């Protein structure tokens, strides 16, 4: 029996069986057909499939087999037309996990690129930066959304973002790594320092790090660099390890599969895409720096960051930096975005959020580990900053189902 016949016979079996498993639940036959392959998205689909007794088919060499028949499709439509031309012939629900083809009317679950841009801006603002840049190769939809939200968030605080676009700067030059490398060195050298640079993806961030190393620009002291995707095989294997935003792709895959299950069960498709927020910034050496030109403010900030888990207060900060309280508060107003105790609360809330998302620790344990000491203090801080209780936050933002 040839390969096409095998696919057809399996497909006929799919249609002819009752679709009931031993547990009494409905078994689905799902095609995973990504125009771009992301292992994290695949893991999210597989996680849902294991929990719901799906049979998921994925052919590397033939994304949409001619005789495939089943219950639904999960795809990531890319720019080329070929994949959609094949998928549109299938009379089953289809969920797209990208926004590359927005004119095609499909239910969508995808990463929140606007939220990624805002997260990058806030991350750099929190570290006192006042000079910003965004780097991308090509002016595509995903890149535009990240760039625009990054620049818009910075503009709220009166800051400008310099856009480094190879597509615009290229002109008649050939599109080679060498040409981009020379151009990047020229642009980075000319920009004011210290500079916070947000790259469209990790692969663009690597080019920035290499340009800095070639030109003698220090990372992160002169240029702090943040990427997106958090590929450990990229980020951890550099001379200067790369900080990166985890765009939560496994959850994109899981939620896309969950939507497909609902559509197969007869639910109406949503009228707008479901956007999955990023998990957070995974910090490495490339951003391990505070852009503060006042030495005692920098000292105070380092003390606050290093001791936020302890029951420190303003008196401790004043004693450590050897300045008067009014003097250090005035210096913070002039050289940083928040007052000392506001920064302390901000750090503690961020760390508590991370623990609530990623662990099963009790609320009182989270409070103690993050410096709030009591669950009452933690609850009060969450209500003030987020309008939620810690438990509500955990249920809403949990990376994996509880």
N, C-alpha and C positions, 0 to 999 in steps of 0.2 A: 504494500500500500504506500503510495507516495505521500509527501508531506501535506499537499493540499487536501487529499482525501482524508488524511488523519484529522486535519482541522475540521473538515466538514462532518465527519462521523462524530467527533466530540461535540460539535455544535448541535447536531440533531439529537444527541443524547441530552444535551442541556434543555432543549425545548420539549422533549418527550417525557422527561421525568417529572414527577409531581413537584420537585423543588423543595421537598420536605426532608429535613435532617432528622437524625435520631432523637434530637431534643424537642422536635416539634416546631422549630423555628424555620423561617423561609431561607433557603440557600440561594444566593445570588451568583450569577456568572458575569463578571465584570472585566472589561477591557481597559488596561492602563496604556494610553497611547500618547506619550509626551513628545512634543516637537523639540523641547529642550529637556535634558535629563538632569534632575537634581536628586541625589541619593536621599537627602533628608525628606523631601516630599514623598518619595517612594516608601520610606520607613513609616511615615504617617498614614499612608494608605494601607500598608500592611498591618499596622497596629489596629486600625478600624476593622480590617478584614478578619483578623484573628478573633476579635471580640464578637463579630456578627456572622461568622461562618460563611464568608464570601469565598468564592473561587476567583482569584485574580489572574488574568492572562496578560503577559507582557512579552512581546517579541521584539528583540533588538533589531533584527534584520527585516522585519515586515510589520510595521506598527499596526496596520489595519488589514489583517488577512482577508482575502476575497470572500471566503465562505464563513467567516465568523458570525455566530449568532449568540446573543446573550441578553442580559437585562439592562446594561447601562455602560457608559464610558466615562472615564476620567482622562482629561487631556490637558496639555499646556500648548495652546496654539502659538506657533512662532510666525515670523513674518512671511515665509514662503507659503504659497497657496496650496501646495500638494496635499498636505495632511487634511485640511478642511474639506477639500474636494472628495476625499474618501469618506470622512466621517459623516458628512451631510447625507449620505445615502443610507445611513443606518436609522431605522425607525425605533430608536430607544432614547431615553433621557441621556443628555451629555452635560457634564460640568467642566468648565474651563478654569484652570488654576492660574491664569495669566491675564494681562490686559493688553497683550500685543495686538490683538485684533478686535478692538472695541466696537467696530461697526457690525460684527457678527452677533446676532442676538442670542446669547447663551447665558444660562445661570453661571455666576462666577464666584469663586472664593480665591482670594489672592492676598499677597503681602500688602501691607499698608505703606506704600512708598512715601506718602506725605508725612505719615507719623515717623518714618525713618529719618527724613530730612529734619523734622522738628527735634527729634531726639539728638541728632548730631549737633544742632545749633545749641541746644540747652547744655549738652555735655561740655562744649567748649566755653560757653558763657559762664558756666559754673566754675571754670578754672581761670577766669579773669582775662580771657583773650579779648582783644579789640581789633585785631587784623585777621581777616578771614578770606579763604579761597575755596572754590569747588573745582575739581578736575574730572573731566570725562573725555572719552574718545569721540563719541558720536552723540548727536542731539536726537535721541530717541525718546519714546514716551516715558519709560521708567526713569530714565536719566533726567528728563525735564521735571517730572514730579518731585524727585528727590532734590534737585537743584532749586526749584522754585520755592518749595516749602522751607528749605534751609535758609534761603535768602530772605524770605518773608518773616521767618521767626527772628532772624537777626535784626531786621529793619524795625521790629517792635521796640528794640532797645537802642535804636539810633545807629546801627552798624551797617556798613556796606560789605557786600560779598564780591570779590573778584572772581570771575568765571574764566577758567582755563579750558578752552574747548579746542581740541586738536582739529576737529572738523572745520571750524572757522579759521583757524590759524594756518592750516596746511597749505592752502594755495595750490601751487603747481608742484610742490614737493611730493615725492613718492611716500606712500604710507608704509613706513618701515619703523621698526623699533629704534633704530639708530637715529632717524630723523626726529622722532618724538623725543628721544633722549636729549638731543642737542637743544631742541626748542624748550623743553622743560627746564633744563639747567639755566637757560637765558631768562625765562620768566620767573623762576623761583628766586634767582639771585637778585632780581630787581624789586621784588615785593618787600614791603616793610616787615620787620621782625619785632617781637616773636609772632609767628604766623600759625594760625590754626587752619589746617587743610583737610577738607572732607572729600574723599574720593568716591566716585560712583560705585566702585566694587573693589574687592581686595586686589584684583589683578592690576587695576589702575594705581592703587596705593603702592604696590610693589615698585612700579615704575618711578613713582615720586621718591621713594626711599633710595632707589638706586641712583637717581639724579642727584639727590642730596649727598650721598656718599662720594660720588664722582666730583662734585663741585666743592667739597669741604664744608657744606652746611651741616650743622649738628642737629640730630634728631634725638630727643624732642626739644632740646633747649632753644634752637632757633625756629624749627618747623615741627609742629606737632601734627601727626598724621593719623587719620581715622578712616578705615575702610568699611565695607559692608559684605556680609556673607559668613564671616567667621569660619572660613575653611582652615582647620588646624594644620593641614598639610602645607598650606601657604603661610599662614600667620606665624607659626612657631619655627619656621625653617629659614628665617632671615637673620642677617647680622644684627638688625634692630627688629625684634619681634613686633608684629603689627597688632595694634588694637583694632577691634572690628565690632560692628553692630550685628548681633545675632538676629536675623530676620524671621526666626520662628517658622522655618519652612516645614518642619515636621508637623506642626499644628495646622498649617495650610493644607497639607495632604489629608490629615485626619478630618478636618472640618469639611473639606471638599467631598470626602467619602461619605460623611454623615449627611450632607445635603443631597448627594446622589441617592442614598437610601431613602430619604424622605420623598424625593421625586418619584422613585420607582413605586413607592407605596401610595402614590396618588396625590401628594401635596402639590399645590400650585407653586410654580417657580417664583423666587423673589424678584422684585422689580428693580433692584439695584445690587451691585456686587457686595459680598460680605468681605470686609477687610480685616485681616488678622494683624494685630499690632506686633511690633518687634519685641523680643524678649528683653533686650537691654544691651549695653556696651560691655564687651569682654575686654578688660584692660590688659595691655601688655606695655612693653617699654616705649613704644612709639608715641604714647601720650602721657607718659609718667613725668609730668611737669606742670607747674603752676605759672601762669603768665602774669606775674606781679612784680612791678619794678620798685616797690618799697620793701627793703630787706626785712623790716620787722613785721610787716603784714605777711610776707612770705613765711617768716618763721612761725608766726601765730597760726597761719593756715596749716602748716605742716604739723604743728602740735595738735590742732583740733582734729585733723584727719587721722593722726596716729593714735589718738586717745579717746575718740568719740564713743567707744564701747565702755568707757569708764565714767563714773559719776562726776565728771569735771564741770566746772562752772566758769563764769567770767573772771572770778577772782584768781583761778588757776591760770587762765590765759594771761592776765595782767602780770602775775608773778613771774611767769615763764619768759615773757618778752621784755620785762623790766621797763615798762612804760606805764604812765598813768592811764586809768580807765578812759578818761575823756580823750587822751591823746591817741590811744589805739583805736577807739571808736571813730574819731575824726579821720584817721589814716585809712580805715576800712571804707568810709564813705567816699573818699577820694580815689581809692585805688582798687576797690573790689565791688562786686555786684550786691553783696549782702553784708549785714552787720555780723560780728563774730558769733553771737548766740543764734542768729538766724541760720548761719552756715552750719553750726553744730546740729541744730534740729533737722536741717535739710539732709545732712549726711546720715543721721540716724533713721529718718523716714525712708530714704533710699535703700539702706541696708535691710530694714525691716520688710520693705516690699519684696526685696529679692528672696529673703528667707521664707516669706509667706507663699511666694510663687513656687519655690523649688524644694521646700522641705515639708515634712509633716509635724514639725516641732509645735508644741503647745504655745498658745499666745503668751503666757507668762514667761516661757523660755525665750521666745523671740524678744520680748521686752528686756529681759536681763542681758542677753547677748549683745543687743544693739544699743545699750546705754540708757534705755528708758526706765529701767529698774522695776517698774510695776506695770501691770496690764492696764491700770487706769490711766497712767501717763501715756502709754502707747495709744490707747483708744482716743484720748483727747487730742493727741497730735494728728492722728489719721482723720478724725472728724474735721479738724481745722484745715488741714492741707488738702484732703481728698474728698471730704464729704461722705466718707464711708467708715464703717467699723473695720478693724483688721480681718474679722471673719468674712464680712461682705467682700472685702478686697480679694481675699484668698479664693473665694468661690467664683468671682468674676474673672480673675486673671490667672488662674491656675494653668500651668503649662501642660499638665496632663490631667485627665479626668480623675476626680477623687473617688 
